[in-house]
Amino acid sequence: MSNEKALNYVNDVYEIVKERNPNEEEFQQAVKEILDSLVPVFEKEPSYIDHAILERMIEPERIISFRVPWVDDSGKVHVNRGFRVQFNSAIGPYKGGLRFHPSVNASIVKFLGFEQIFKNSLTGQPIGGGKGGSDFEPKGKSDNEIMRFCQSFMSELSKHIGPDTDVPAGDIGVGAREIGYLFGQYKKMRGGYEAGVLTGKKPDFGGSLARTEATGYGTVYFVQEMLKGKQDDLNGKTVVVSGSGNVSTYAIEKATELGATVVACSDSNGYIYDKEGINLDTVKRLKEVERKRIKAYTEEHPNAEYHEGFENIWTIPCDIALPCATQNELNAESAQTLVKNGVKAVAEGANMPSTLDAINVFQTNDVLFGPAKAANAGGVAVSALEMAQNSSRIAWKFEEVDAKLQEIMKDIYNNSVKAAEDYGKPGNLVVGANIAGFLKVANAMVDQGVI
Ligand code: NAP
């Protein structure tokens, strides 16, 4: 098929997405990124068009939306909205995290669920794509309020998930504490011990060692592979990491361990800049134990600077930038500033943190760019390893899981590089990751018939 015909087909599918999902900007953006990458696939293999693979992929298999009522500590009743989007089960049970953040809506869960299909495929593990969450704000809530919310949320969600059907995990606002409460309620609702229904559990009750670290570590392993391709490494590099949550914390830890100096991190209020290198013990205590704002860092480290507003973190000169907070946190202007300041590599720890224009700036300036689907796939990959441990009722050592994670990140990098070369876009890891992820799911869908 000619390039023009393939392009027209992809554009027609994008028009369907816009028409059927009006006002869902994030979902449209995530679909656009994938569709643009797939043009060379349809040129080479037009039979996917006969099977309407794209038209089927852009439509979730199922979307569940539900009421989540809960009572706060003063006795007041609140109502939030819960979601689970079960996007694609061609290669395994739906798998993807739960996000608790006031910004959560249908567009956000659909963009995350759609991306998850391709990311999960890239890991080489047998997991389909899904995502969920609620517009609940966990910040400022007591432990009891979080528990009551999680119990109400799971009372409904438990009807739709299971170790062989749909396996949620954490995401923004959902860490080990929330997973514990969700798991407890699932067990009570279902009356059996199905350890594999959620991943990201504490190791005491079936969690995998190294799952907490996996996304952040995996992102840095991916950077290591990108640098290796240029006969370079992390030693002596200056790194900026946005966010200060789960992904950021362990990206900072691994980058530091590999000889880099991480000079900045942030939260949704602002960022800290510590030229001597971030003290991660302080960040971990402030965020994981005391649940304070990142601003409090400067009280203990007076040489560090605090700046209000998180966007300007990208004005700090660095060799490597790791956006690890949230979607669209890095725009074209920030990308241009990073390029001007000599950035060598960017890897997305967060999901869709760079706008399409920002990605374009990096690619046209020969900055090594690791897209989210590839760079942050380590978390869900280790979640799949947690499922494997749960179903075989054994627990692997930390080093064993970490070694598997490193292998998986290496494979994801190599497969993305190869797919980019095979389809005429050498060096373009966005195209490579999207195509490598797409092919496996598309072939499974063809083999399983029109369902
Ligand atoms: P987390 O532990 O809740 O941390 C999120 C961090 O990002 C916090 O520092 C938060 O600051 C900041 N943040 C959240 N919303 C923001 C906003 N609108 N503007 C600026 N900063 C914001 O979440 P996480 O698990 O690290 O997830 C971070 C990103 O990684 C997300 O895009 C997620 O989808 C992606 N991801 C996570 C995993 C995983 O295994 N956890 C796996 C793959 C991808 P505040 O505390 O001020 O809100």
Residues whose N, C-alpha, C, O or C-beta is under 5 A from the ligand:
A	BS01	NAP	G170 D171 I172 G173 T215 G243 S244 G245 N246 V247 S248 S266 D267 S268 N269 F310 C324 A325 T326 Q327 G349 A350 N351 N376 G379
